[in-house]
Amino acid sequence: MACVKKRESRSSSIKCMLFALIACITAAESAAGQAVLNTIDEKGIRGKLVSMDANGSISFETESKEVKRTQAADVVSIVFSDLAAKQEKTDIELTLHNGDVFLGAVEPQDAPAQGFAFRDRSAGLISLPDLGMVQWIRFPSSKGKKLVVEGEAARDFVFLGNGDRISGTVDSISSKGVAVDRSGDVKTFPLDELLAVYIAPLVPVKPLEGVFGVFILRNGGMTHGKVKKFENGIFSLSLAIAKDQEIAVEEVLNVSFRNGNFTYLSDVVPAGIVEIRALFEEPLTCKPPFGKGSTHHFHPDRSYDGNRISIGGKRFYKGIGSYSWTEIRYRLDGAYRRFETLAGIDDEVMSRLDKGSVVFRVLVDGKEAARSPVMKGGMAPVKLAADLAGAATLSLIVDYAGDPLELEDDDTSDNADWAEAILVKK
């Protein structure tokens, strides 16, 4: 609503502002729950998530008011927003041993005995019954600092702002500080003196059973949980290693599901990777396991430059970042019926003069099953799919789009993504 009169009373001006505010609030409320539903059989269904129960039954109302009913086991993702997560500079980052990440502040109230309480800006109060569930706590002052522990260290570490690193056993963490036991000598370090805290794993984290969701939160956090129910815009979750949690749909950017009727290719270890790292060099064949630095052109769930995958302005939380020239090989052993992906050049090249130029190819048992047109930075992703019935192998190839010896067709900025690449089970 706009006020166009040049002269008006103070009260009418206030009324105008109030009506505009109400209109904005109403618009925001009406948009709550608006989403894009992607299933193994159909992508890009626009509408609104209506309900979900503990058995995985989902009701989704399309823009045409048709109610679609499906199962979480068949859902690849529910996208509520393509916006980037917004992390505040003052956020403390809490990482759990199962990969959950929360962003906020240490809760002032007393934590449960032997536990830890944290206030996440999107998820609310996170109550951990056991401090051993915590892997890292990184304070804002740690930004840009390299914090290293030796592999899966058996000791806890406290990193101080003065550069010291203290080892011992972390007894407790609260808003009062971090208490560290060093052979019976317990010392408490105030939070404002710390860069980070690392807590060694005591026991392996038990994975969630059955179909569960990975929730990407608006504040940049991430949590794994089984949906007990979704109604009235609230997800009620059983989290992997924290207590049950309620999260408003407005605080969720994206939900992707695991243990369903498909497998994300980024969760599968390739049988081998062949890559050319520079012009005129011979191809290198890399075999598993793929440790850091063992391959340059294979980045599960990240772009080639290590960012969240983004193509044509859309963000994706699962996929594979690669580069030209690369072939990523998988053994299937006849266990799947279809492959599909959204392929394109990552948006991270858009600030560069060269926007990249590649062709994506899919080989099934050595024969080409799908090919993209020439893809350049800024283009929308293209869908590629292939029939895998009875297939033993799958190869994903990123080719140069032209002659790399010609200046206009060199391999600069060929940051290629296989976004939301999935294998649909038989």
C-alpha positions as CSV (number, residue, x, y, z in Angstrom):
1,M,0.0,0.0,0.0
2,A,1.3,3.5,-0.9
3,C,0.4,7.0,0.3
4,V,0.5,9.5,-2.5
5,K,-0.9,12.7,-1.0
6,K,1.6,15.4,-0.5
7,R,-0.1,16.7,2.6
8,E,-1.6,14.5,5.2
9,S,-2.1,14.4,9.0
10,R,0.3,12.6,11.3
11,S,-2.5,10.1,12.1
12,S,-3.2,9.3,8.5
13,S,0.5,8.8,7.9
14,I,0.7,6.4,10.8
15,K,-2.4,4.5,9.5
16,C,-0.8,4.1,6.1
17,M,2.4,2.7,7.6
18,L,0.4,0.4,9.8
19,F,-1.6,-0.9,6.9
20,A,1.5,-1.5,4.9
21,L,3.1,-3.4,7.7
22,I,0.0,-5.5,8.1
23,A,0.0,-6.3,4.4
24,C,3.6,-7.4,4.5
25,I,3.0,-9.6,7.6
26,T,-0.1,-11.1,5.9
27,A,1.9,-11.8,2.7
28,A,4.7,-13.4,4.7
29,E,2.2,-15.6,6.6
30,S,0.5,-16.7,3.4
31,A,3.8,-17.7,2.0
32,A,4.7,-19.8,5.0
33,G,5.0,-23.5,3.9
34,Q,5.2,-22.6,0.1
35,A,7.6,-25.1,-1.4
36,V,8.8,-27.1,-4.3
37,L,8.4,-30.9,-4.0
38,N,10.9,-33.1,-5.8
39,T,10.1,-36.8,-5.9
40,I,11.9,-39.7,-7.7
41,D,9.3,-39.6,-10.5
42,E,8.4,-35.9,-10.7
43,K,10.4,-32.7,-10.1
44,G,9.4,-29.1,-9.5
45,I,5.9,-29.5,-8.1
46,R,5.0,-26.1,-6.7
47,G,2.6,-25.7,-3.8
48,K,2.4,-26.0,0.0
49,L,3.4,-28.7,2.4
50,V,0.2,-29.6,4.4
51,S,1.1,-32.5,6.6
52,M,3.4,-35.3,7.4
53,D,3.3,-38.1,9.9
54,A,5.6,-40.5,11.6
55,N,4.9,-43.2,8.9
56,G,6.3,-40.9,6.3
57,S,2.9,-40.0,4.7
58,I,3.1,-36.6,3.1
59,S,0.2,-34.4,1.9
60,F,1.1,-31.6,-0.5
61,E,-1.3,-29.1,-2.0
62,T,-0.3,-28.0,-5.5
63,E,-0.8,-24.5,-6.9
64,S,-3.9,-25.8,-8.7
65,K,-5.3,-26.9,-5.3
66,E,-4.8,-30.6,-6.1
67,V,-3.7,-32.6,-3.0
68,K,-0.8,-35.0,-3.8
69,R,-0.1,-37.7,-1.4
70,T,3.3,-39.4,-1.4
71,Q,5.8,-41.1,0.9
72,A,9.0,-39.6,2.3
73,A,10.8,-42.7,0.9
74,D,10.0,-41.3,-2.6
75,V,10.9,-37.7,-1.9
76,V,14.2,-36.4,-3.0
77,S,13.8,-32.9,-1.4
78,I,11.3,-30.3,-0.3
79,V,12.7,-26.8,-1.1
80,F,11.2,-23.9,0.9
81,S,13.6,-21.3,-0.2
82,D,16.5,-20.8,-2.7
83,L,17.9,-18.0,-0.6
84,A,21.4,-18.5,1.0
85,A,21.5,-19.2,4.7
86,K,22.3,-16.1,6.8
87,Q,24.9,-16.7,9.4
88,E,25.5,-13.9,11.9
89,K,29.0,-12.7,12.7
90,T,28.4,-13.1,16.4
91,D,27.2,-16.8,16.1
92,I,29.0,-19.5,18.0
93,E,29.1,-22.7,15.8
94,L,28.3,-26.0,17.5
95,T,29.1,-29.2,15.5
96,L,28.0,-32.6,16.8
97,H,29.7,-35.9,16.1
98,N,26.9,-36.9,13.7
99,G,27.4,-33.8,11.5
100,D,24.7,-31.6,12.9
101,V,25.6,-27.9,12.9
102,F,23.9,-25.3,15.1
103,L,24.5,-21.6,15.2
104,G,23.7,-19.3,18.1
105,A,24.9,-19.0,21.7
106,V,25.6,-21.1,24.8
107,E,22.4,-21.2,26.8
108,P,22.7,-19.1,30.1
109,Q,20.6,-21.6,32.0
110,D,22.3,-24.6,33.6
111,A,22.8,-27.6,31.3
112,P,21.5,-31.0,32.1
113,A,23.9,-33.1,34.2
114,Q,26.8,-34.2,32.0
115,G,25.1,-32.5,29.1
116,F,25.1,-29.2,27.3
117,A,22.5,-26.5,26.4
118,F,22.7,-24.4,23.3
119,R,20.3,-21.8,21.8
120,D,20.2,-22.1,18.0
121,R,18.7,-19.0,16.2
122,S,16.5,-21.2,14.0
123,A,15.9,-24.4,15.9
124,G,15.6,-22.9,19.4
125,L,17.0,-24.6,22.6
126,I,19.1,-27.7,21.8
127,S,19.5,-29.8,24.9
128,L,22.2,-32.5,24.7
129,P,22.0,-35.1,27.5
130,D,25.7,-36.0,27.0
131,L,28.6,-33.6,26.4
132,G,30.3,-36.3,24.4
133,M,27.9,-35.6,21.6
134,V,29.7,-32.4,20.9
135,Q,32.6,-32.4,18.5
136,W,33.5,-28.8,18.0
137,I,32.5,-25.4,19.4
138,R,33.9,-22.6,17.4
139,F,33.7,-19.0,18.7
140,P,33.5,-16.0,16.4
141,S,37.1,-15.1,17.1
142,S,38.2,-18.4,15.4
143,K,37.2,-17.1,11.9
144,G,40.1,-17.4,9.6
145,K,42.2,-19.4,12.1
146,K,43.5,-22.9,11.3
147,L,42.5,-25.2,14.1
148,V,44.0,-28.7,13.9
149,V,43.7,-31.9,15.9
150,E,45.5,-35.1,15.0
151,G,42.9,-37.2,13.2
152,E,40.3,-38.7,15.5
153,A,42.2,-37.5,18.6
154,A,41.6,-39.4,21.8
155,R,42.0,-36.2,23.9
156,D,39.9,-33.0,24.2
157,F,41.4,-29.7,23.3
158,V,40.7,-26.1,24.2
159,F,42.1,-23.5,21.8
160,L,42.8,-20.1,23.5
161,G,42.8,-16.7,21.9
162,N,46.5,-16.2,22.9
163,G,47.5,-19.1,20.6
164,D,47.8,-21.8,23.4
165,R,46.2,-25.2,23.0
166,I,45.3,-27.0,26.2
167,S,44.7,-30.8,26.2
168,G,42.8,-32.7,28.9
169,T,39.2,-33.8,29.5
170,V,36.4,-31.2,29.1
171,D,34.2,-31.6,32.3
172,S,31.5,-29.1,31.5
173,I,30.5,-26.2,29.2
174,S,28.2,-23.4,30.3
175,S,27.9,-19.6,29.8
176,K,30.4,-19.4,32.8
177,G,33.1,-21.1,30.8
178,V,34.7,-24.4,29.9
179,A,36.0,-26.6,32.7
180,V,39.0,-28.7,31.7
181,D,40.4,-31.5,33.9
182,R,44.2,-32.0,33.5
183,S,45.2,-35.0,35.6
184,G,42.9,-33.9,38.5
185,D,43.6,-30.2,38.2
186,V,40.4,-28.6,36.9
187,K,40.5,-25.1,35.4
188,T,37.7,-23.1,34.0
189,F,38.4,-20.9,30.9
190,P,35.9,-18.0,30.3
191,L,34.2,-18.2,26.9
192,D,35.6,-14.8,25.8
193,E,39.1,-16.2,26.0
194,L,38.5,-19.1,23.7
195,L,38.8,-19.7,20.0
196,A,37.4,-23.2,20.0
197,V,36.7,-26.4,21.9
198,Y,37.2,-29.9,20.5
199,I,35.8,-33.0,22.2
200,A,37.0,-36.4,21.2
201,P,34.5,-39.1,20.3
202,L,33.9,-41.7,23.0
203,V,31.6,-44.1,21.2
204,P,30.6,-44.4,17.5
205,V,27.4,-42.4,16.6
206,K,24.6,-44.8,15.9
207,P,23.0,-43.8,12.6
208,L,19.3,-43.1,12.3
209,E,17.2,-46.0,11.1
210,G,14.5,-45.8,8.5
211,V,13.7,-42.8,6.4
212,F,14.9,-39.5,7.9
213,G,15.4,-35.9,6.8
214,V,18.4,-33.6,6.7
215,F,17.1,-30.1,7.5
216,I,19.1,-27.1,6.2
217,L,18.2,-24.1,8.5
218,R,17.8,-20.5,7.6
219,N,20.6,-19.5,9.9
220,G,23.1,-21.8,8.2
221,G,22.7,-24.8,10.5
222,M,21.9,-28.4,9.6
223,T,20.3,-31.2,11.6
224,H,19.4,-34.9,10.9
225,G,16.0,-36.0,12.3
226,K,13.0,-38.3,11.9
227,V,9.7,-36.4,11.4
228,K,7.2,-37.3,14.0
229,K,4.7,-35.0,12.4
230,F,4.3,-31.7,10.5
231,E,1.2,-29.7,11.1
232,N,0.3,-26.0,11.4
233,G,3.7,-25.0,10.0
234,I,5.7,-26.9,12.7
235,F,8.0,-29.8,12.2
236,S,8.2,-32.1,15.3
237,L,11.5,-34.0,15.0
238,S,13.3,-36.8,16.7
239,L,16.9,-35.7,16.3
240,A,19.8,-38.1,15.9
241,I,21.7,-37.4,19.1
242,A,19.8,-34.5,20.8
243,K,16.4,-34.4,22.4
244,D,13.2,-34.0,20.4
245,Q,12.8,-30.6,18.7
246,E,10.2,-28.4,17.1
247,I,11.2,-26.2,14.2
248,A,9.0,-23.7,12.4
249,V,8.8,-24.2,8.6
250,E,9.9,-20.5,8.2
251,E,13.3,-21.5,9.6
252,V,13.8,-24.3,7.1
253,L,15.4,-23.7,3.7
254,N,15.5,-27.3,2.5
255,V,14.7,-30.9,3.6
256,S,16.3,-33.8,1.8
257,F,15.6,-37.4,2.7
258,R,17.8,-40.5,3.3
259,N,17.3,-44.3,3.5
260,G,14.4,-44.1,1.0
261,N,13.9,-45.6,-2.5
262,F,16.9,-43.9,-4.0
263,T,20.5,-43.2,-3.2
264,Y,22.4,-39.9,-3.6
265,L,25.3,-40.5,-5.8
266,S,27.5,-38.2,-3.6
267,D,27.0,-40.8,-0.8
268,V,28.5,-43.6,-3.0
269,V,32.2,-44.2,-3.2
270,P,33.3,-44.3,-6.8
271,A,35.1,-47.3,-8.2
272,G,37.6,-45.0,-9.8
273,I,38.2,-41.5,-11.1
274,V,40.2,-40.5,-14.2
275,E,41.1,-36.9,-14.5
276,I,43.4,-34.5,-16.4
277,R,44.6,-31.8,-14.1
278,A,46.3,-29.6,-16.6
279,L,46.6,-29.3,-20.4
280,F,49.1,-31.6,-22.0
281,E,49.3,-33.8,-18.9
282,E,48.5,-37.5,-19.0
283,P,45.3,-38.7,-17.4
284,L,45.6,-39.8,-13.8
285,T,43.6,-42.7,-12.5
286,C,42.6,-42.4,-8.8
287,K,41.4,-45.4,-6.8
288,P,39.5,-45.4,-3.4
289,P,39.8,-44.5,-0.7
290,F,39.6,-40.9,-1.7
291,G,41.4,-38.9,1.0
292,K,42.1,-35.2,0.9
293,G,44.2,-34.3,-2.1
294,S,44.0,-37.8,-3.7
295,T,41.7,-36.4,-6.4
296,H,41.3,-32.8,-7.6
297,H,38.0,-33.3,-9.5
298,F,35.7,-35.1,-7.1
299,H,33.9,-33.0,-4.4
300,P,30.9,-34.7,-2.8
301,D,28.2,-32.1,-1.9
302,R,30.5,-29.2,-2.7
303,S,31.5,-27.3,-5.8
304,Y,34.9,-27.5,-7.3
305,D,35.9,-24.4,-5.2
306,G,34.5,-26.0,-2.1
307,N,31.2,-24.0,-1.9
308,R,27.6,-25.0,-1.7
309,I,26.5,-26.1,-5.2
310,S,24.6,-23.4,-7.1
311,I,23.6,-23.4,-10.7
312,G,21.6,-20.8,-12.5
313,G,20.8,-19.0,-9.2
314,K,19.4,-22.2,-7.6
315,R,21.2,-23.8,-4.6
316,F,21.6,-27.5,-4.1
317,Y,22.7,-29.3,-1.0
318,K,23.5,-32.7,-2.6
319,G,25.6,-33.3,-5.7
320,I,29.1,-33.7,-7.0
321,G,31.5,-30.8,-7.9
322,S,33.9,-31.7,-10.7
323,Y,35.9,-30.2,-13.5
324,S,36.9,-30.9,-17.2
325,W,38.3,-33.4,-18.1
326,T,37.0,-36.0,-15.6
327,E,35.4,-39.4,-15.7
328,I,33.9,-40.7,-12.4
329,R,33.2,-44.4,-12.5
330,Y,30.7,-46.4,-10.3
331,R,29.9,-50.1,-9.9
332,L,26.1,-50.7,-9.9
333,D,25.8,-54.5,-10.1
334,G,22.3,-54.2,-11.4
335,A,20.9,-52.7,-8.2
336,Y,19.2,-49.6,-9.7
337,R,16.7,-48.8,-12.3
338,R,17.3,-45.1,-13.2
339,F,19.9,-42.4,-12.9
340,E,19.1,-38.7,-13.0
341,T,20.8,-35.4,-12.3
342,L,20.7,-31.6,-12.9
343,A,24.0,-30.7,-14.6
344,G,25.6,-27.3,-15.1
345,I,28.4,-24.8,-14.4
346,D,28.5,-23.6,-10.9
347,D,27.6,-19.9,-10.2
348,E,30.9,-19.4,-8.4
349,V,32.5,-18.6,-11.8
350,M,30.0,-15.7,-12.5
351,S,32.3,-13.0,-11.2
352,R,35.1,-14.1,-13.6
353,L,35.7,-13.0,-17.2
354,D,35.7,-16.7,-18.4
355,K,32.4,-18.4,-17.4
356,G,33.4,-22.0,-18.3
357,S,32.3,-24.2,-21.2
358,V,31.7,-28.0,-20.8
359,V,29.7,-30.9,-22.1
360,F,28.3,-33.5,-19.6
361,R,28.0,-37.1,-20.7
362,V,26.5,-40.2,-19.0
363,L,27.8,-43.7,-19.9
364,V,26.0,-46.9,-18.9
365,D,28.0,-50.1,-19.3
366,G,30.4,-48.1,-21.5
367,K,27.7,-46.7,-23.9
368,E,26.6,-43.1,-24.0
369,A,23.1,-42.8,-22.5
370,A,22.8,-39.1,-22.1
371,R,24.6,-35.9,-23.2
372,S,24.1,-32.2,-22.4
373,P,24.4,-29.3,-24.9
374,V,27.4,-27.0,-24.3
375,M,26.9,-25.6,-20.8
376,K,28.3,-22.2,-19.7
377,G,28.2,-20.3,-16.5
378,G,24.9,-18.6,-15.8
379,M,22.8,-21.2,-17.7
380,A,20.0,-23.0,-15.9
381,P,20.9,-26.7,-15.1
382,V,19.9,-29.3,-17.7
383,K,18.3,-32.6,-16.6
384,L,20.1,-35.8,-17.6
385,A,18.6,-39.2,-17.1
386,A,19.5,-42.8,-18.0
387,D,17.9,-46.2,-17.8
388,L,19.9,-48.5,-15.4
389,A,17.9,-51.7,-15.7
390,G,20.4,-54.5,-15.4
391,A,23.4,-52.1,-15.7
392,A,26.7,-53.0,-14.1
393,T,28.6,-49.7,-14.4
394,L,27.9,-46.0,-14.6
395,S,30.3,-43.2,-15.7
396,L,29.9,-39.5,-15.4
397,I,32.1,-37.5,-17.8
398,V,32.8,-33.8,-18.0
399,D,34.3,-32.9,-21.4
400,Y,35.9,-29.8,-22.7
401,A,33.3,-28.0,-24.8
402,G,35.7,-27.4,-27.7
403,D,39.3,-27.5,-28.7
404,P,41.3,-26.6,-25.5
405,L,44.2,-25.5,-27.7
406,E,42.1,-22.6,-28.9
407,L,42.1,-19.6,-26.6
408,E,38.4,-19.2,-26.5
409,D,37.8,-22.8,-25.6
410,D,40.4,-23.3,-22.8
411,D,39.4,-25.1,-19.6
412,T,39.4,-22.0,-17.4
413,S,36.4,-21.9,-15.0
414,D,35.0,-25.3,-16.0
415,N,33.6,-25.8,-12.5
416,A,31.1,-28.5,-13.3
417,D,28.3,-29.7,-11.0
418,W,26.2,-32.9,-11.0
419,A,23.5,-31.5,-8.8
420,E,21.0,-33.8,-6.9
421,A,22.5,-36.9,-8.8
422,I,20.5,-39.9,-7.6
423,L,20.2,-43.6,-8.3
424,V,16.7,-44.9,-8.1
425,K,16.5,-48.4,-6.6
426,K,14.9,-51.4,-8.2
